[in-house]
Amino acid sequence: MNKIAITSVITLVFLILVVFFLGGFEPKQTEPVEVKPFKTATGNFVIEQDVNLPTLGRHQTVGGVCFIKLQRYPVCMQHEMRHCIEGDWHKGVKSSKDCYE
């Protein structure tokens, strides 16, 4: 065999090994996600920033209006809006889920 043919065979074997090894790895799933039935949501939101807030965010619903305070807008806005829509979805556990996505 000439030098080009040997180089081609080595390259082909290398590429096959790379595809074989990389094909076997799947992305790691961090946490199971609970899928809740959802059609639509409407609501009234008041969003304020409070740099002195001791947590990343806080919510409270009064009279159908959800008041959201964020330490740094928009960090945790999605998290707090989920509370307005879904209620206390991580009851008893401090969480920053959805805050940095």
MIMI-738572 format. One line per field, with one value per residue (C-alpha): x, y, z; residue in one letter. Coordinates in Angstrom, 1 decimal. Layout:
% residues N
X <- [X/...]
Y <- [Y/...]
Z <- [Z/...]
rest <- [a/...]
//
This chain:
% residues 101
X <- [0.0/1.2/1.5/-1.7/-3.8/-2.5/-3.2/-6.7/-7.4/-6.1/-8.2/-11.3/-10.7/-10.3/-13.5/-15.4/-14.1/-15.0/-18.6/-18.9/-17.8/-19.6/-22.7/-23.0/-23.1/-26.4/-26.8/-27.2/-30.7/-30.4/-33.8/-37.0/-39.5/-43.1/-45.4/-48.6/-51.7/-51.8/-54.0/-53.8/-53.2/-54.2/-53.4/-52.5/-48.9/-47.2/-43.4/-41.0/-37.3/-36.0/-32.2/-32.5/-34.7/-33.0/-34.0/-33.8/-37.6/-40.9/-44.6/-47.9/-51.4/-54.0/-57.4/-56.4/-53.3/-49.9/-47.3/-43.7/-40.6/-37.2/-33.8/-32.5/-34.8/-35.4/-33.6/-36.2/-39.1/-40.1/-39.8/-42.1/-44.6/-44.9/-45.9/-48.6/-49.9/-49.2/-49.1/-46.4/-44.9/-41.8/-43.4/-41.0/-37.9/-35.9/-35.3/-33.8/-35.1/-35.8/-33.9/-30.8/-32.3]
Y <- [0.0/3.5/6.2/8.0/4.8/4.1/7.6/7.4/4.1/5.5/8.6/6.5/4.3/7.3/8.9/5.7/5.5/9.1/8.6/5.3/6.9/10.2/8.5/6.5/9.5/11.2/14.5/14.2/15.0/17.0/16.7/15.0/17.7/17.4/18.2/19.8/20.2/23.7/25.5/29.2/31.7/35.3/37.6/40.9/41.4/44.2/43.8/45.9/45.8/46.0/45.7/45.3/42.1/39.3/36.7/36.7/37.1/37.1/37.0/37.6/37.5/39.9/40.3/38.6/40.7/39.1/41.4/40.3/41.8/41.0/41.7/42.3/42.5/40.2/37.5/35.0/36.7/33.4/31.6/34.1/34.2/30.4/30.9/33.3/30.7/27.4/28.3/27.0/24.5/23.8/23.8/23.6/23.8/26.9/27.1/29.3/27.0/29.0/32.0/31.8/30.2]
Z <- [0.0/-0.7/1.9/0.9/1.1/4.6/5.8/4.3/6.2/9.4/9.0/8.2/11.3/13.5/12.2/12.8/16.4/17.0/15.8/17.7/21.0/20.7/19.5/22.7/25.0/25.7/27.5/31.2/32.5/35.6/37.2/36.1/34.9/36.0/33.1/34.3/32.0/30.7/28.1/28.7/31.5/31.8/34.7/36.0/37.2/39.0/38.8/40.8/41.4/45.0/45.3/49.1/48.8/50.8/48.2/44.4/44.1/45.9/44.9/46.5/44.9/46.2/44.6/41.3/40.9/41.3/42.8/42.0/43.6/42.1/43.5/40.0/37.0/35.1/37.1/38.5/36.8/35.1/38.4/40.2/37.4/37.6/41.3/40.2/37.7/39.5/43.1/45.5/43.0/45.1/48.5/51.4/49.3/48.6/44.8/42.2/39.3/36.2/37.5/35.3/32.1]
rest <- [m/n/k/i/a/i/t/s/v/i/t/l/v/f/l/i/l/v/v/f/f/l/g/g/f/e/p/k/q/t/e/p/v/e/v/k/p/f/k/t/a/t/g/n/f/v/i/e/q/d/v/n/l/p/t/l/g/r/h/q/t/v/g/g/v/c/f/i/k/l/q/r/y/p/v/c/m/q/h/e/m/r/h/c/i/e/g/d/w/h/k/g/v/k/s/s/k/d/c/y/e]
//
